[in-house]
Amino acid sequence: MTLDSQLLRLGRHSVVYGLGGIVSRVIAVFLLPVYTRYLDPEDFGAVGVLLALSAVLVTILRAGISSAFFRFTFDSKDPERRLLVLRTSFWFTMASATLGLAAGWLLAEPVADALGLDDAWLVRAAFVGIWAQMNYEQLTAVFRVEERSTLYVLASLANIAVTVLATVLLIVVWEQGALGLIAGNFTGTLAVYAVLLGYRRAQLGLSFSRPLLREMNRFGIPLVPAALALIAMNLGDRFFLNHFAGIEEVGRYEIGVRIASAMVLLLTAFRLAWPAFAYSIEDDREAKRTYAYVLTYLVALASWLALALGLLAPWLVRLLATPAYYEGARVVALLAFGGVAYAAYIVMAIGVGRAKRTQFNWVITGAAALVSVALNLILVPDHGMIGSAVASAAAFTAMFLGMTWYAQHVFPTPYQWRRVATAAGAAIALTVAGKLLDVPLAVAILLVAAYPVALLLLGFFEAAERLRLRGVLSRT
């Protein structure tokens, strides 16, 4: 298969996966006025803290089984062996999630006290959400392994539809506040999970292999500390902000995070398609060449999106939120460019997974998490949410650099570093110029539109790419 056909295949699945993300993000954006009208910053902050806790617990309870599921499925050529991988993963996930749910309900009161929350039912609802998320994602991962992206998106859209309806009813009609937001988020997940159980019933037998589970755990468990460190960088800032600046600052920061999370739309679509695509390329030389171009194009696209979010953030926040949340616009650019570094990290990490040398991942992500913690401790007391945003961007950059060093040792790949630096550097320069000059909306839009021109002037495009571009422009 040629490089162009490989990239088209990855792009096709990413676009399909992205459709569900687009719908989700667009709806989330339009719901922000509802949330900010019916929830005060304290409620919004409480939800943010519980989302951070949920992410940590999901990672621990999974024990790396989701990553192992992908790797061992593609290592298994025999259909019976693949079925055993699926069943072992499913039953392990079910048992682990159920134990977590039971523990969460029993310990809801002390957990609420430790988090500074007044209502233990918020904690109980969060643990139901954890159970639903773990089991739902295990079943939808089967669609990803099968590269049946359309069915994955249909499940996602059904989940979104039920979730939106339930959330609006709980918050607006029944006035359940933060509890309604949490409960609404898992209602759709539970409903679609029930349907998926019926759809997969022929595959979900009672067979379970302890030896296979031990092999999968040897691959997956070393990834757990790495994932926890990643969560610490993604969500730990809420705890520092809560401690040093108060829950209202968390609420305002959360609005900035929601705007910057448009990056998540791109990254989620890519991450859903990437493991199955990357592992399915059997020839190492072909894989290395493909990975190099994927990194270049992904960084260019992510940088353009980060530029747009960073420059347009003040108007986006004013469009979507009430004045109490306007300060959240200040963190969007930093968080968005942190997302660019994370996008590059995703590509680099696949080489380590391909080589099955995951044992060192936790050191890299752990070091980046320490950078995040240290900078939060230093910057948040005096600079509030800006300090957290700086810590986040710095930590993701450190993580990318560390993974690059390690991945190039275990799976050396000829990445196009000059083009990668050009793509990221041009977007950063345009963002800084727009911020320093405090440009109006029209100029901000022009700066965003000028990004491809800047890349052309800086020599980013190869000759073959310039020829393709001329062909496209001549046809239009």
C-alpha positions in Angstrom: 0.0 0.0 0.0 1.4 3.4 -1.0 2.0 6.2 1.5 -0.8 8.3 0.0 -3.3 5.4 0.3 -2.1 4.8 3.9 -2.6 8.5 4.9 -6.0 8.6 3.1 -7.1 5.5 5.1 -6.0 7.1 8.4 -7.7 10.4 7.3 -10.9 8.7 6.3 -11.3 6.9 9.6 -10.3 10.0 11.6 -12.9 12.1 9.7 -15.6 9.5 10.5 -14.6 9.4 14.1 -14.5 13.1 14.2 -18.1 13.4 13.1 -19.2 12.2 16.5 -16.8 14.5 18.1 -18.0 17.5 16.1 -21.6 16.8 17.1 -20.6 16.4 20.7 -18.5 19.6 20.8 -21.0 21.7 18.9 -23.7 20.6 21.3 -21.4 21.2 24.3 -20.7 24.7 23.0 -24.4 25.5 22.7 -25.1 24.1 26.1 -22.5 26.4 27.8 -25.1 29.2 28.0 -27.4 26.8 29.7 -24.8 25.6 32.2 -23.6 29.1 33.0 -27.1 30.3 33.5 -28.3 27.4 35.7 -25.0 26.6 37.5 -22.9 29.0 39.4 -19.1 28.8 39.2 -19.0 26.8 42.5 -21.2 24.1 41.0 -19.2 24.1 37.8 -16.0 23.8 39.8 -17.4 20.8 41.8 -18.1 19.0 38.5 -14.6 19.8 37.3 -13.1 18.3 40.4 -15.2 15.1 40.2 -14.3 14.7 36.5 -10.6 14.9 37.5 -11.2 12.2 40.2 -13.1 10.0 37.7 -10.3 10.1 35.2 -7.8 9.0 37.8 -10.0 6.1 39.0 -10.9 4.9 35.5 -7.2 4.7 34.7 -6.4 2.7 37.9 -9.3 0.4 37.5 -8.6 -0.4 33.9 -5.0 -1.5 34.7 -3.9 -0.8 31.1 -6.3 -3.4 29.7 -7.6 -1.1 27.0 -4.1 -0.5 25.5 -3.3 -4.2 25.8 -6.5 -5.1 24.0 -5.4 -3.3 20.8 -1.9 -4.7 20.9 -2.8 -8.3 21.6 -5.7 -8.3 19.1 -3.3 -7.3 16.2 -0.7 -9.8 17.5 -3.3 -12.6 17.3 -3.8 -13.9 13.7 -6.1 -16.8 14.8 -9.8 -15.7 15.1 -10.3 -17.9 18.2 -7.4 -16.2 19.9 -8.8 -12.7 19.0 -12.1 -13.7 20.5 -10.4 -14.8 23.7 -8.6 -11.5 23.9 -12.0 -9.7 23.6 -13.7 -11.9 26.3 -10.8 -11.7 28.7 -10.8 -7.9 28.4 -14.5 -7.6 28.7 -14.8 -9.7 31.9 -11.8 -8.1 33.5 -13.3 -4.6 32.8 -16.7 -5.6 34.2 -15.3 -7.0 37.4 -12.9 -4.1 38.0 -15.6 -1.4 37.3 -18.1 -3.1 39.6 -15.6 -3.3 42.5 -14.9 0.4 42.0 -18.6 1.2 42.0 -19.2 -0.7 45.3 -16.2 1.0 46.9 -17.3 4.5 45.7 -20.8 4.1 47.2 -19.5 2.9 50.5 -16.9 5.7 50.8 -18.9 8.5 49.3 -19.0 10.6 52.5 -15.3 10.6 53.3 -14.5 11.2 49.6 -16.8 14.2 49.5 -15.2 15.6 52.6 -11.7 15.1 51.2 -12.7 17.0 48.0 -14.4 19.8 49.9 -17.9 19.0 48.5 -21.1 19.4 50.5 -23.1 16.7 48.8 -22.0 13.0 48.9 -24.5 12.2 46.2 -22.3 14.0 43.7 -19.6 11.4 44.5 -22.0 8.5 44.2 -23.2 9.8 40.8 -19.6 10.1 39.7 -18.9 6.5 40.5 -21.9 5.3 38.5 -20.4 7.4 35.6 -17.1 5.6 36.1 -18.8 2.2 35.8 -20.7 3.2 32.7 -17.7 4.8 31.0 -15.4 1.8 31.6 -17.8 -0.8 30.2 -19.1 1.3 27.4 -15.6 2.2 26.1 -14.5 -1.5 26.3 -17.3 -2.5 23.9 -16.9 0.4 21.5 -13.2 -0.3 21.3 -14.2 -3.5 19.4 -15.5 -1.3 16.6 -12.2 0.6 16.6 -10.2 -2.7 16.3 -12.4 -3.8 13.5 -12.0 -0.4 11.8 -15.8 0.0 11.7 -15.7 3.7 12.4 -19.2 4.3 11.1 -20.8 2.0 13.7 -18.6 3.6 16.4 -19.9 7.0 15.5 -23.5 5.8 15.4 -23.1 4.6 18.9 -21.5 7.9 19.9 -24.3 9.9 18.3 -27.0 7.9 20.1 -25.1 8.4 23.4 -24.9 12.1 22.8 -28.7 12.4 22.0 -29.8 10.6 25.1 -27.2 12.5 27.2 -28.3 15.9 26.0 -31.9 15.2 26.6 -31.3 13.8 30.1 -28.9 16.7 31.0 -31.3 19.5 29.9 -34.2 17.8 31.8 -32.2 17.4 34.9 -30.7 20.9 35.0 -33.4 23.1 33.5 -36.7 21.3 34.2 -35.9 19.5 37.5 -33.3 22.0 38.7 -30.8 19.3 39.9 -27.8 21.5 39.5 -24.3 19.9 39.6 -25.9 16.5 40.3 -28.1 16.8 37.2 -25.0 17.5 35.0 -23.1 14.5 36.3 -26.1 12.1 36.1 -27.1 13.4 32.7 -23.6 12.6 31.4 -23.8 8.9 32.2 -27.4 8.3 31.3 -26.7 8.1 27.6 -23.7 6.0 28.1 -25.7 3.4 30.1 -28.5 3.4 27.6 -26.2 2.7 24.6 -24.1 0.2 26.6 -27.3 -1.9 27.1 -27.9 -1.9 23.4 -24.3 -2.9 22.7 -24.5 -5.8 25.1 -27.3 -7.2 22.9 -25.4 -6.5 19.7 -22.3 -8.3 20.9 -24.0 -11.1 22.7 -22.7 -13.8 20.4 -19.1 -12.7 21.1 -19.4 -12.2 24.9 -19.2 -15.7 26.1 -18.0 -16.8 29.5 -14.5 -17.9 28.5 -11.7 -16.1 30.3 -8.0 -16.8 30.2 -5.9 -16.1 33.3 -2.6 -16.7 31.5 -3.6 -14.3 28.7 -4.7 -11.7 31.3 -1.2 -12.0 32.9 0.4 -11.3 29.5 -1.9 -8.4 28.8 -1.2 -7.0 32.3 2.5 -7.2 31.8 2.0 -5.0 28.7 -0.7 -2.7 30.1 0.1 -2.2 33.8 3.4 -0.3 33.1 1.2 2.2 31.2 -1.0 3.0 34.2 1.5 5.2 36.0 2.1 6.9 32.7 -1.6 7.5 32.2 -2.0 8.8 35.8 0.8 11.2 35.2 -0.9 12.4 32.1 -4.1 12.9 34.0 -2.2 14.8 36.6 -1.2 17.2 33.9 -4.6 17.3 32.3 -6.7 17.7 35.4 -4.5 18.2 38.5 -4.5 21.9 37.9 -8.1 22.0 39.2 -7.0 20.8 42.6 -4.2 23.4 42.8 -6.6 26.2 41.7 -9.2 25.0 44.2 -6.7 25.0 47.1 -4.9 28.3 46.3 -7.6 30.4 44.5 -11.0 28.9 45.3 -13.6 26.9 43.6 -14.9 29.9 41.6 -11.5 30.3 40.0 -11.8 26.6 39.0 -15.2 27.4 37.4 -13.8 30.3 35.3 -10.8 28.2 34.3 -13.1 25.4 33.3 -14.7 27.7 30.7 -11.3 28.3 29.2 -10.7 24.6 29.2 -14.0 24.0 27.4 -13.1 26.5 24.7 -9.6 25.0 24.3 -11.1 21.5 24.2 -11.9 22.1 20.6 -8.4 20.7 20.3 -9.8 17.5 21.8 -12.1 17.2 18.8 -9.1 16.8 16.5 -7.1 14.7 19.0 -9.9 12.4 19.8 -10.7 11.7 16.2 -7.0 11.0 15.6 -6.5 8.9 18.7 -9.5 6.7 17.9 -8.2 5.9 14.5 -4.4 5.9 15.2 -3.7 2.6 17.2 -5.5 0.3 14.9 -4.0 2.0 11.8 -0.5 2.2 13.2 -0.3 -1.4 14.4 -1.9 -2.7 11.2 1.1 -1.7 9.1 3.2 -4.9 9.2 6.4 -3.7 7.5 8.6 -1.6 9.8 10.1 0.5 7.1 6.7 1.4 5.7 5.5 2.2 9.2 8.4 4.5 9.9 7.9 6.5 6.7 4.2 6.8 7.4 4.7 7.8 11.0 7.0 10.6 9.9 4.4 12.2 7.6 1.6 11.7 10.1 3.6 13.7 12.7 4.2 16.5 10.3 0.7 16.9 9.0 -0.9 16.4 12.5 1.3 19.1 14.1 0.5 21.5 11.2 -3.3 21.0 11.5 -3.2 21.1 15.3 -1.1 24.3 15.3 -3.6 26.0 12.9 -6.5 25.1 15.2 -4.6 26.3 18.3 -3.9 29.6 16.6 -7.6 30.0 15.8 -8.7 29.2 19.3 -6.0 31.4 21.0 -6.8 34.5 18.9 -10.6 34.1 18.9 -11.0 33.1 22.5 -12.2 36.5 23.9 -15.1 36.6 21.4 -15.9 32.9 21.8 -16.2 33.2 25.6 -18.4 36.4 25.4 -20.6 34.6 22.9 -21.0 31.5 25.0 -20.8 32.5 28.7 -22.0 35.1 31.2 -19.7 37.9 32.4 -18.7 36.0 35.5 -16.7 33.6 33.2 -15.1 36.0 30.8 -11.6 35.8 32.5 -11.4 32.2 31.3 -10.5 33.4 27.8 -7.0 34.3 29.0 -5.9 30.6 29.3 -7.2 29.3 26.0 -4.0 29.9 23.9 -1.7 28.3 26.4 -3.9 25.3 26.8 -4.4 24.9 23.0 -0.7 24.9 22.3 -0.2 22.4 25.1 -2.6 20.3 23.0 -0.3 20.6 20.0 2.5 19.1 22.1 0.2 16.3 23.2 -0.8 15.5 19.6 2.9 15.1 18.8 3.4 12.9 21.8 0.6 10.5 20.7 2.4 9.9 17.4 5.8 9.4 19.1 4.4 7.0 21.7 3.1 4.5 19.1 6.7 3.5 18.3 7.2 2.4 21.9 4.0 0.4 21.8 5.1 -1.2 18.5 8.4 -2.2 20.0 6.6 -3.4 23.2 9.0 -1.4 25.3 6.4 0.4 27.5 8.2 -0.1 30.8 9.8 3.3 30.6 6.8 5.3 29.7 5.9 6.1 33.3 9.3 7.7 33.8 8.7 10.2 31.0 5.1 11.1 31.9 6.0 11.1 35.6 8.8 13.6 35.0 6.4 15.8 33.0 3.8 15.5 35.8 6.5 16.7 38.3 7.1 19.7 36.0 3.3 20.4 36.2 3.1 20.1 39.9 6.2 22.2 40.5 5.0 25.0 38.2 1.5 24.9 39.7 2.9 25.3 43.2 5.2 28.1 42.1 2.8 30.0 39.8 -0.8 29.5 41.0 -0.6 31.3 44.4 0.3 34.6 42.6 -1.1 34.1 39.1 -4.2 31.9 39.5 -5.5 30.3 36.3 -2.7 31.7 34.2 -0.2 29.8 36.3 -2.1 26.6 35.8 -2.2 27.1 32.0 1.6 27.8 31.9 2.2 24.7 33.9 0.0 22.6 31.5 1.7 23.8 28.4 5.2 23.4 29.8 4.4 19.8 31.1 3.0 18.6 27.7 6.0 20.0 25.9 8.4 18.2 28.3 6.5 15.0 27.9 6.7 15.2 24.1 10.4 15.8 24.2 11.0 13.0 26.7 9.0 10.5 24.6 10.8 11.6 21.4 14.1 10.8 23.0 13.0 7.3 24.2 11.0 6.4 21.1 13.9 7.2 18.8 16.0 4.8 20.9 13.6 1.8 20.7 12.1 2.5 17.2 14.2 5.0 15.3 12.1 6.9 12.8 13.1 9.6 10.3 10.7 12.4 11.4 10.7 15.7 9.5 11.9 17.9 12.4 12.4 21.1 10.4 8.9 21.0 9.0 7.4 20.1 12.4 9.3 23.1 14.0 8.2 25.4 11.2 4.5 24.4 11.6 4.4 25.0 15.3 6.7 28.0 15.3 4.6 29.9 12.7 1.4 29.4 14.7 3.0 30.5 17.9 4.5 33.6 16.3 1.1 34.6 14.8 -0.6 34.1 18.2 1.9 36.1 20.1 1.7 38.9 17.5 -2.1 39.0 17.8 -2.0 39.1 21.6 0.7 41.7 21.9 -1.1 44.0 19.4 -4.5 43.3 21.0 -6.0 43.0 17.5 -9.7 43.4 16.8 -11.8 40.5 15.6 -11.4 41.1 11.9 -7.6 41.2 12.2 -7.6 38.1 14.4 -9.5 36.2 11.6 -7.0 37.5 9.0 -4.1 36.2 11.1 -5.7 32.8 11.3 -6.3 32.7 7.6 -2.7 33.8 6.9 -1.2 30.6 8.5 -1.0 28.5 5.3 0.6 31.5 3.5 3.1 31.8 6.3 4.0 28.1 5.9 4.4 28.5 2.2 6.7 31.5 2.6 8.7 29.6 5.2 9.3 26.7 2.9 7.2 24.1 4.8 5.7 22.4 1.7 7.6 19.9 -0.3 7.7 20.2 -4.1 5.2 17.4 -4.6 2.8 19.0 -2.1 3.1 22.4 -3.9 2.2 20.7 -7.2 -0.8 19.1 -5.6 -1.8 22.4 -4.1 -1.5 24.2 -7.5 -3.7 21.5 -9.0 -6.4 21.9 -6.4 -6.3 25.7 -6.8 -6.4 25.5 -10.6 -9.5 23.3 -10.5 -11.3 25.7 -8.2 
